[in-house]
């Protein structure tokens, strides 16, 4: 158990904050070899060390694009029906 001064309580050591990191150079993290472009989940201390040595950066997930129904003229489509030409 770890004593903390915040809130005057006892902090559980198993509640370590984990973050995702994008690996910028080949290195070792969590006792495993990781390659460039890998996304790994590390505790804050090890992640801070890798960021300080410019071997990793904090991973920010990109928002997923909304899928649009692009069908034209169907009942379930989100677009307007096609305007047909007038007959001459």
Phi and psi restraints in degrees (range 20) as a CNS / XPLOR table:
assign (resid 1 and name C) (resid 2 and name N)
       (resid 2 and name CA) (resid 2 and name C) 1.0 -116.8 20.0 2
assign (resid 2 and name N) (resid 2 and name CA)
       (resid 2 and name C) (resid 3 and name N) 1.0 127.5 20.0 2
assign (resid 2 and name C) (resid 3 and name N)
       (resid 3 and name CA) (resid 3 and name C) 1.0 -84.3 20.0 2
assign (resid 3 and name N) (resid 3 and name CA)
       (resid 3 and name C) (resid 4 and name N) 1.0 137.9 20.0 2
assign (resid 3 and name C) (resid 4 and name N)
       (resid 4 and name CA) (resid 4 and name C) 1.0 -124.7 20.0 2
assign (resid 4 and name N) (resid 4 and name CA)
       (resid 4 and name C) (resid 5 and name N) 1.0 155.8 20.0 2
assign (resid 4 and name C) (resid 5 and name N)
       (resid 5 and name CA) (resid 5 and name C) 1.0 -88.1 20.0 2
assign (resid 5 and name N) (resid 5 and name CA)
       (resid 5 and name C) (resid 6 and name N) 1.0 -17.9 20.0 2
assign (resid 5 and name C) (resid 6 and name N)
       (resid 6 and name CA) (resid 6 and name C) 1.0 -75.3 20.0 2
assign (resid 6 and name N) (resid 6 and name CA)
       (resid 6 and name C) (resid 7 and name N) 1.0 133.9 20.0 2
assign (resid 6 and name C) (resid 7 and name N)
       (resid 7 and name CA) (resid 7 and name C) 1.0 59.2 20.0 2
assign (resid 7 and name N) (resid 7 and name CA)
       (resid 7 and name C) (resid 8 and name N) 1.0 5.7 20.0 2
assign (resid 7 and name C) (resid 8 and name N)
       (resid 8 and name CA) (resid 8 and name C) 1.0 59.8 20.0 2
assign (resid 8 and name N) (resid 8 and name CA)
       (resid 8 and name C) (resid 9 and name N) 1.0 28.4 20.0 2
assign (resid 8 and name C) (resid 9 and name N)
       (resid 9 and name CA) (resid 9 and name C) 1.0 -119.3 20.0 2
assign (resid 9 and name N) (resid 9 and name CA)
       (resid 9 and name C) (resid 10 and name N) 1.0 -171.2 20.0 2
assign (resid 9 and name C) (resid 10 and name N)
       (resid 10 and name CA) (resid 10 and name C) 1.0 -109.2 20.0 2
assign (resid 10 and name N) (resid 10 and name CA)
       (resid 10 and name C) (resid 11 and name N) 1.0 132.1 20.0 2
assign (resid 10 and name C) (resid 11 and name N)
       (resid 11 and name CA) (resid 11 and name C) 1.0 -100.8 20.0 2
assign (resid 11 and name N) (resid 11 and name CA)
       (resid 11 and name C) (resid 12 and name N) 1.0 134.6 20.0 2
assign (resid 11 and name C) (resid 12 and name N)
       (resid 12 and name CA) (resid 12 and name C) 1.0 -74.6 20.0 2
assign (resid 12 and name N) (resid 12 and name CA)
       (resid 12 and name C) (resid 13 and name N) 1.0 127.4 20.0 2
assign (resid 12 and name C) (resid 13 and name N)
       (resid 13 and name CA) (resid 13 and name C) 1.0 -69.4 20.0 2
assign (resid 13 and name N) (resid 13 and name CA)
       (resid 13 and name C) (resid 14 and name N) 1.0 -15.4 20.0 2
assign (resid 13 and name C) (resid 14 and name N)
       (resid 14 and name CA) (resid 14 and name C) 1.0 -80.0 20.0 2
assign (resid 14 and name N) (resid 14 and name CA)
       (resid 14 and name C) (resid 15 and name N) 1.0 -9.1 20.0 2
assign (resid 14 and name C) (resid 15 and name N)
       (resid 15 and name CA) (resid 15 and name C) 1.0 -94.1 20.0 2
assign (resid 15 and name N) (resid 15 and name CA)
       (resid 15 and name C) (resid 16 and name N) 1.0 62.4 20.0 2
assign (resid 15 and name C) (resid 16 and name N)
       (resid 16 and name CA) (resid 16 and name C) 1.0 -85.8 20.0 2
assign (resid 16 and name N) (resid 16 and name CA)
       (resid 16 and name C) (resid 17 and name N) 1.0 134.7 20.0 2
assign (resid 16 and name C) (resid 17 and name N)
       (resid 17 and name CA) (resid 17 and name C) 1.0 -74.8 20.0 2
assign (resid 17 and name N) (resid 17 and name CA)
       (resid 17 and name C) (resid 18 and name N) 1.0 125.8 20.0 2
assign (resid 17 and name C) (resid 18 and name N)
       (resid 18 and name CA) (resid 18 and name C) 1.0 -110.5 20.0 2
assign (resid 18 and name N) (resid 18 and name CA)
       (resid 18 and name C) (resid 19 and name N) 1.0 138.3 20.0 2
assign (resid 18 and name C) (resid 19 and name N)
       (resid 19 and name CA) (resid 19 and name C) 1.0 -129.6 20.0 2
assign (resid 19 and name N) (resid 19 and name CA)
       (resid 19 and name C) (resid 20 and name N) 1.0 159.8 20.0 2
assign (resid 19 and name C) (resid 20 and name N)
       (resid 20 and name CA) (resid 20 and name C) 1.0 -94.2 20.0 2
assign (resid 20 and name N) (resid 20 and name CA)
       (resid 20 and name C) (resid 21 and name N) 1.0 138.3 20.0 2
assign (resid 20 and name C) (resid 21 and name N)
       (resid 21 and name CA) (resid 21 and name C) 1.0 -127.8 20.0 2
assign (resid 21 and name N) (resid 21 and name CA)
       (resid 21 and name C) (resid 22 and name N) 1.0 142.1 20.0 2
assign (resid 21 and name C) (resid 22 and name N)
       (resid 22 and name CA) (resid 22 and name C) 1.0 -95.2 20.0 2
assign (resid 22 and name N) (resid 22 and name CA)
       (resid 22 and name C) (resid 23 and name N) 1.0 124.8 20.0 2
assign (resid 22 and name C) (resid 23 and name N)
       (resid 23 and name CA) (resid 23 and name C) 1.0 -82.0 20.0 2
assign (resid 23 and name N) (resid 23 and name CA)
       (resid 23 and name C) (resid 24 and name N) 1.0 128.4 20.0 2
assign (resid 23 and name C) (resid 24 and name N)
       (resid 24 and name CA) (resid 24 and name C) 1.0 -99.3 20.0 2
assign (resid 24 and name N) (resid 24 and name CA)
       (resid 24 and name C) (resid 25 and name N) 1.0 -25.6 20.0 2
assign (resid 24 and name C) (resid 25 and name N)
       (resid 25 and name CA) (resid 25 and name C) 1.0 -137.6 20.0 2
assign (resid 25 and name N) (resid 25 and name CA)
       (resid 25 and name C) (resid 26 and name N) 1.0 151.8 20.0 2
assign (resid 25 and name C) (resid 26 and name N)
       (resid 26 and name CA) (resid 26 and name C) 1.0 -59.4 20.0 2
assign (resid 26 and name N) (resid 26 and name CA)
       (resid 26 and name C) (resid 27 and name N) 1.0 132.5 20.0 2
assign (resid 26 and name C) (resid 27 and name N)
       (resid 27 and name CA) (resid 27 and name C) 1.0 -160.9 20.0 2
assign (resid 27 and name N) (resid 27 and name CA)
       (resid 27 and name C) (resid 28 and name N) 1.0 -172.1 20.0 2
assign (resid 27 and name C) (resid 28 and name N)
       (resid 28 and name CA) (resid 28 and name C) 1.0 -117.3 20.0 2
assign (resid 28 and name N) (resid 28 and name CA)
       (resid 28 and name C) (resid 29 and name N) 1.0 129.1 20.0 2
assign (resid 28 and name C) (resid 29 and name N)
       (resid 29 and name CA) (resid 29 and name C) 1.0 -139.2 20.0 2
assign (resid 29 and name N) (resid 29 and name CA)
       (resid 29 and name C) (resid 30 and name N) 1.0 136.1 20.0 2
assign (resid 29 and name C) (resid 30 and name N)
       (resid 30 and name CA) (resid 30 and name C) 1.0 55.9 20.0 2
assign (resid 30 and name N) (resid 30 and name CA)
       (resid 30 and name C) (resid 31 and name N) 1.0 37.0 20.0 2
assign (resid 30 and name C) (resid 31 and name N)
       (resid 31 and name CA) (resid 31 and name C) 1.0 61.5 20.0 2
assign (resid 31 and name N) (resid 31 and name CA)
       (resid 31 and name C) (resid 32 and name N) 1.0 25.4 20.0 2
assign (resid 31 and name C) (resid 32 and name N)
       (resid 32 and name CA) (resid 32 and name C) 1.0 -132.7 20.0 2
assign (resid 32 and name N) (resid 32 and name CA)
       (resid 32 and name C) (resid 33 and name N) 1.0 149.4 20.0 2
assign (resid 32 and name C) (resid 33 and name N)
       (resid 33 and name CA) (resid 33 and name C) 1.0 -78.0 20.0 2
assign (resid 33 and name N) (resid 33 and name CA)
       (resid 33 and name C) (resid 34 and name N) 1.0 131.4 20.0 2
assign (resid 33 and name C) (resid 34 and name N)
       (resid 34 and name CA) (resid 34 and name C) 1.0 -124.3 20.0 2
assign (resid 34 and name N) (resid 34 and name CA)
       (resid 34 and name C) (resid 35 and name N) 1.0 147.5 20.0 2
assign (resid 34 and name C) (resid 35 and name N)
       (resid 35 and name CA) (resid 35 and name C) 1.0 -107.3 20.0 2
assign (resid 35 and name N) (resid 35 and name CA)
       (resid 35 and name C) (resid 36 and name N) 1.0 169.8 20.0 2
assign (resid 35 and name C) (resid 36 and name N)
       (resid 36 and name CA) (resid 36 and name C) 1.0 -60.1 20.0 2
assign (resid 36 and name N) (resid 36 and name CA)
       (resid 36 and name C) (resid 37 and name N) 1.0 134.2 20.0 2
assign (resid 36 and name C) (resid 37 and name N)
       (resid 37 and name CA) (resid 37 and name C) 1.0 91.6 20.0 2
assign (resid 37 and name N) (resid 37 and name CA)
       (resid 37 and name C) (resid 38 and name N) 1.0 -9.9 20.0 2
assign (resid 37 and name C) (resid 38 and name N)
       (resid 38 and name CA) (resid 38 and name C) 1.0 -70.7 20.0 2
assign (resid 38 and name N) (resid 38 and name CA)
       (resid 38 and name C) (resid 39 and name N) 1.0 148.9 20.0 2
assign (resid 38 and name C) (resid 39 and name N)
       (resid 39 and name CA) (resid 39 and name C) 1.0 -114.0 20.0 2
assign (resid 39 and name N) (resid 39 and name CA)
       (resid 39 and name C) (resid 40 and name N) 1.0 117.0 20.0 2
assign (resid 39 and name C) (resid 40 and name N)
       (resid 40 and name CA) (resid 40 and name C) 1.0 -123.0 20.0 2
assign (resid 40 and name N) (resid 40 and name CA)
       (resid 40 and name C) (resid 41 and name N) 1.0 152.7 20.0 2
assign (resid 40 and name C) (resid 41 and name N)
       (resid 41 and name CA) (resid 41 and name C) 1.0 -102.1 20.0 2
assign (resid 41 and name N) (resid 41 and name CA)
       (resid 41 and name C) (resid 42 and name N) 1.0 119.5 20.0 2
assign (resid 41 and name C) (resid 42 and name N)
       (resid 42 and name CA) (resid 42 and name C) 1.0 -127.8 20.0 2
assign (resid 42 and name N) (resid 42 and name CA)
       (resid 42 and name C) (resid 43 and name N) 1.0 158.7 20.0 2
assign (resid 42 and name C) (resid 43 and name N)
       (resid 43 and name CA) (resid 43 and name C) 1.0 -72.6 20.0 2
assign (resid 43 and name N) (resid 43 and name CA)
       (resid 43 and name C) (resid 44 and name N) 1.0 164.7 20.0 2
assign (resid 43 and name C) (resid 44 and name N)
       (resid 44 and name CA) (resid 44 and name C) 1.0 -62.4 20.0 2
assign (resid 44 and name N) (resid 44 and name CA)
       (resid 44 and name C) (resid 45 and name N) 1.0 -38.4 20.0 2
assign (resid 44 and name C) (resid 45 and name N)
       (resid 45 and name CA) (resid 45 and name C) 1.0 -66.4 20.0 2
assign (resid 45 and name N) (resid 45 and name CA)
       (resid 45 and name C) (resid 46 and name N) 1.0 -48.0 20.0 2
assign (resid 45 and name C) (resid 46 and name N)
       (resid 46 and name CA) (resid 46 and name C) 1.0 -68.7 20.0 2
assign (resid 46 and name N) (resid 46 and name CA)
       (resid 46 and name C) (resid 47 and name N) 1.0 -37.8 20.0 2
assign (resid 46 and name C) (resid 47 and name N)
       (resid 47 and name CA) (resid 47 and name C) 1.0 -63.2 20.0 2
assign (resid 47 and name N) (resid 47 and name CA)
       (resid 47 and name C) (resid 48 and name N) 1.0 -40.6 20.0 2
assign (resid 47 and name C) (resid 48 and name N)
       (resid 48 and name CA) (resid 48 and name C) 1.0 -62.5 20.0 2
assign (resid 48 and name N) (resid 48 and name CA)
       (resid 48 and name C) (resid 49 and name N) 1.0 -40.4 20.0 2
assign (resid 48 and name C) (resid 49 and name N)
       (resid 49 and name CA) (resid 49 and name C) 1.0 -61.9 20.0 2
assign (resid 49 and name N) (resid 49 and name CA)
       (resid 49 and name C) (resid 50 and name N) 1.0 -44.4 20.0 2
assign (resid 49 and name C) (resid 50 and name N)
       (resid 50 and name CA) (resid 50 and name C) 1.0 -67.0 20.0 2
assign (resid 50 and name N) (resid 50 and name CA)
       (resid 50 and name C) (resid 51 and name N) 1.0 -38.1 20.0 2
assign (resid 50 and name C) (resid 51 and name N)
       (resid 51 and name CA) (resid 51 and name C) 1.0 -67.1 20.0 2
assign (resid 51 and name N) (resid 51 and name CA)
       (resid 51 and name C) (resid 52 and name N) 1.0 -40.5 20.0 2
assign (resid 51 and name C) (resid 52 and name N)
       (resid 52 and name CA) (resid 52 and name C) 1.0 -63.7 20.0 2
assign (resid 52 and name N) (resid 52 and name CA)
       (resid 52 and name C) (resid 53 and name N) 1.0 -33.6 20.0 2
assign (resid 52 and name C) (resid 53 and name N)
       (resid 53 and name CA) (resid 53 and name C) 1.0 -89.9 20.0 2
assign (resid 53 and name N) (resid 53 and name CA)
       (resid 53 and name C) (resid 54 and name N) 1.0 7.1 20.0 2
assign (resid 53 and name C) (resid 54 and name N)
       (resid 54 and name CA) (resid 54 and name C) 1.0 57.4 20.0 2
assign (resid 54 and name N) (resid 54 and name CA)
       (resid 54 and name C) (resid 55 and name N) 1.0 38.0 20.0 2
assign (resid 54 and name C) (resid 55 and name N)
       (resid 55 and name CA) (resid 55 and name C) 1.0 -103.8 20.0 2
assign (resid 55 and name N) (resid 55 and name CA)
       (resid 55 and name C) (resid 56 and name N) 1.0 -12.0 20.0 2
assign (resid 55 and name C) (resid 56 and name N)
       (resid 56 and name CA) (resid 56 and name C) 1.0 -153.3 20.0 2
assign (resid 56 and name N) (resid 56 and name CA)
       (resid 56 and name C) (resid 57 and name N) 1.0 163.9 20.0 2
assign (resid 56 and name C) (resid 57 and name N)
       (resid 57 and name CA) (resid 57 and name C) 1.0 -140.6 20.0 2
assign (resid 57 and name N) (resid 57 and name CA)
       (resid 57 and name C) (resid 58 and name N) 1.0 156.3 20.0 2
assign (resid 57 and name C) (resid 58 and name N)
       (resid 58 and name CA) (resid 58 and name C) 1.0 -63.5 20.0 2
assign (resid 58 and name N) (resid 58 and name CA)
       (resid 58 and name C) (resid 59 and name N) 1.0 131.0 20.0 2
assign (resid 58 and name C) (resid 59 and name N)
       (resid 59 and name CA) (resid 59 and name C) 1.0 -85.5 20.0 2
assign (resid 59 and name N) (resid 59 and name CA)
       (resid 59 and name C) (resid 60 and name N) 1.0 127.8 20.0 2
assign (resid 59 and name C) (resid 60 and name N)
       (resid 60 and name CA) (resid 60 and name C) 1.0 -114.6 20.0 2
assign (resid 60 and name N) (resid 60 and name CA)
       (resid 60 and name C) (resid 61 and name N) 1.0 117.8 20.0 2
assign (resid 60 and name C) (resid 61 and name N)
       (resid 61 and name CA) (resid 61 and name C) 1.0 -70.9 20.0 2
assign (resid 61 and name N) (resid 61 and name CA)
       (resid 61 and name C) (resid 62 and name N) 1.0 138.0 20.0 2
assign (resid 61 and name C) (resid 62 and name N)
       (resid 62 and name CA) (resid 62 and name C) 1.0 -81.7 20.0 2
assign (resid 62 and name N) (resid 62 and name CA)
       (resid 62 and name C) (resid 63 and name N) 1.0 140.4 20.0 2
assign (resid 62 and name C) (resid 63 and name N)
       (resid 63 and name CA) (resid 63 and name C) 1.0 -66.4 20.0 2
assign (resid 63 and name N) (resid 63 and name CA)
       (resid 63 and name C) (resid 64 and name N) 1.0 138.2 20.0 2
assign (resid 63 and name C) (resid 64 and name N)
       (resid 64 and name CA) (resid 64 and name C) 1.0 -75.3 20.0 2
assign (resid 64 and name N) (resid 64 and name CA)
       (resid 64 and name C) (resid 65 and name N) 1.0 139.5 20.0 2
assign (resid 64 and name C) (resid 65 and name N)
       (resid 65 and name CA) (resid 65 and name C) 1.0 -71.2 20.0 2
assign (resid 65 and name N) (resid 65 and name CA)
       (resid 65 and name C) (resid 66 and name N) 1.0 142.5 20.0 2
assign (resid 65 and name C) (resid 66 and name N)
       (resid 66 and name CA) (resid 66 and name C) 1.0 -72.9 20.0 2
assign (resid 66 and name N) (resid 66 and name CA)
       (resid 66 and name C) (resid 67 and name N) 1.0 129.8 20.0 2
assign (resid 66 and name C) (resid 67 and name N)
       (resid 67 and name CA) (resid 67 and name C) 1.0 -77.8 20.0 2
assign (resid 67 and name N) (resid 67 and name CA)
       (resid 67 and name C) (resid 68 and name N) 1.0 130.9 20.0 2
assign (resid 67 and name C) (resid 68 and name N)
       (resid 68 and name CA) (resid 68 and name C) 1.0 -111.8 20.0 2
assign (resid 68 and name N) (resid 68 and name CA)
       (resid 68 and name C) (resid 69 and name N) 1.0 143.3 20.0 2
assign (resid 68 and name C) (resid 69 and name N)
       (resid 69 and name CA) (resid 69 and name C) 1.0 -86.9 20.0 2
assign (resid 69 and name N) (resid 69 and name CA)
       (resid 69 and name C) (resid 70 and name N) 1.0 107.4 20.0 2
assign (resid 69 and name C) (resid 70 and name N)
       (resid 70 and name CA) (resid 70 and name C) 1.0 -97.9 20.0 2
assign (resid 70 and name N) (resid 70 and name CA)
       (resid 70 and name C) (resid 71 and name N) 1.0 12.8 20.0 2
assign (resid 70 and name C) (resid 71 and name N)
       (resid 71 and name CA) (resid 71 and name C) 1.0 -67.0 20.0 2
assign (resid 71 and name N) (resid 71 and name CA)
       (resid 71 and name C) (resid 72 and name N) 1.0 144.4 20.0 2
assign (resid 71 and name C) (resid 72 and name N)
       (resid 72 and name CA) (resid 72 and name C) 1.0 -112.4 20.0 2
assign (resid 72 and name N) (resid 72 and name CA)
       (resid 72 and name C) (resid 73 and name N) 1.0 129.8 20.0 2
assign (resid 72 and name C) (resid 73 and name N)
       (resid 73 and name CA) (resid 73 and name C) 1.0 87.8 20.0 2
assign (resid 73 and name N) (resid 73 and name CA)
       (resid 73 and name C) (resid 74 and name N) 1.0 -5.3 20.0 2
assign (resid 73 and name C) (resid 74 and name N)
       (resid 74 and name CA) (resid 74 and name C) 1.0 -87.4 20.0 2
assign (resid 74 and name N) (resid 74 and name CA)
       (resid 74 and name C) (resid 75 and name N) 1.0 160.8 20.0 2
assign (resid 74 and name C) (resid 75 and name N)
       (resid 75 and name CA) (resid 75 and name C) 1.0 -63.4 20.0 2
assign (resid 75 and name N) (resid 75 and name CA)
       (resid 75 and name C) (resid 76 and name N) 1.0 -35.6 20.0 2
assign (resid 75 and name C) (resid 76 and name N)
       (resid 76 and name CA) (resid 76 and name C) 1.0 -88.9 20.0 2
assign (resid 76 and name N) (resid 76 and name CA)
       (resid 76 and name C) (resid 77 and name N) 1.0 3.8 20.0 2
assign (resid 76 and name C) (resid 77 and name N)
       (resid 77 and name CA) (resid 77 and name C) 1.0 -77.9 20.0 2
assign (resid 77 and name N) (resid 77 and name CA)
       (resid 77 and name C) (resid 78 and name N) 1.0 155.1 20.0 2
assign (resid 77 and name C) (resid 78 and name N)
       (resid 78 and name CA) (resid 78 and name C) 1.0 -95.7 20.0 2
assign (resid 78 and name N) (resid 78 and name CA)
       (resid 78 and name C) (resid 79 and name N) 1.0 -9.0 20.0 2
assign (resid 78 and name C) (resid 79 and name N)
       (resid 79 and name CA) (resid 79 and name C) 1.0 -97.6 20.0 2
assign (resid 79 and name N) (resid 79 and name CA)
       (resid 79 and name C) (resid 80 and name N) 1.0 165.1 20.0 2
assign (resid 79 and name C) (resid 80 and name N)
       (resid 80 and name CA) (resid 80 and name C) 1.0 -72.0 20.0 2
assign (resid 80 and name N) (resid 80 and name CA)
       (resid 80 and name C) (resid 81 and name N) 1.0 154.6 20.0 2
assign (resid 80 and name C) (resid 81 and name N)
       (resid 81 and name CA) (resid 81 and name C) 1.0 -67.7 20.0 2
assign (resid 81 and name N) (resid 81 and name CA)
       (resid 81 and name C) (resid 82 and name N) 1.0 152.9 20.0 2
assign (resid 81 and name C) (resid 82 and name N)
       (resid 82 and name CA) (resid 82 and name C) 1.0 -71.6 20.0 2
assign (resid 82 and name N) (resid 82 and name CA)
       (resid 82 and name C) (resid 83 and name N) 1.0 134.8 20.0 2
assign (resid 82 and name C) (resid 83 and name N)
       (resid 83 and name CA) (resid 83 and name C) 1.0 -85.7 20.0 2
assign (resid 83 and name N) (resid 83 and name CA)
       (resid 83 and name C) (resid 84 and name N) 1.0 122.4 20.0 2
assign (resid 83 and name C) (resid 84 and name N)
       (resid 84 and name CA) (resid 84 and name C) 1.0 -88.1 20.0 2
assign (resid 84 and name N) (resid 84 and name CA)
       (resid 84 and name C) (resid 85 and name N) 1.0 154.4 20.0 2
assign (resid 84 and name C) (resid 85 and name N)
       (resid 85 and name CA) (resid 85 and name C) 1.0 -72.4 20.0 2
assign (resid 85 and name N) (resid 85 and name CA)
       (resid 85 and name C) (resid 86 and name N) 1.0 148.6 20.0 2
assign (resid 85 and name C) (resid 86 and name N)
       (resid 86 and name CA) (resid 86 and name C) 1.0 -79.4 20.0 2
assign (resid 86 and name N) (resid 86 and name CA)
       (resid 86 and name C) (resid 87 and name N) 1.0 145.2 20.0 2
assign (resid 86 and name C) (resid 87 and name N)
       (resid 87 and name CA) (resid 87 and name C) 1.0 -77.8 20.0 2
assign (resid 87 and name N) (resid 87 and name CA)
       (resid 87 and name C) (resid 88 and name N) 1.0 144.7 20.0 2
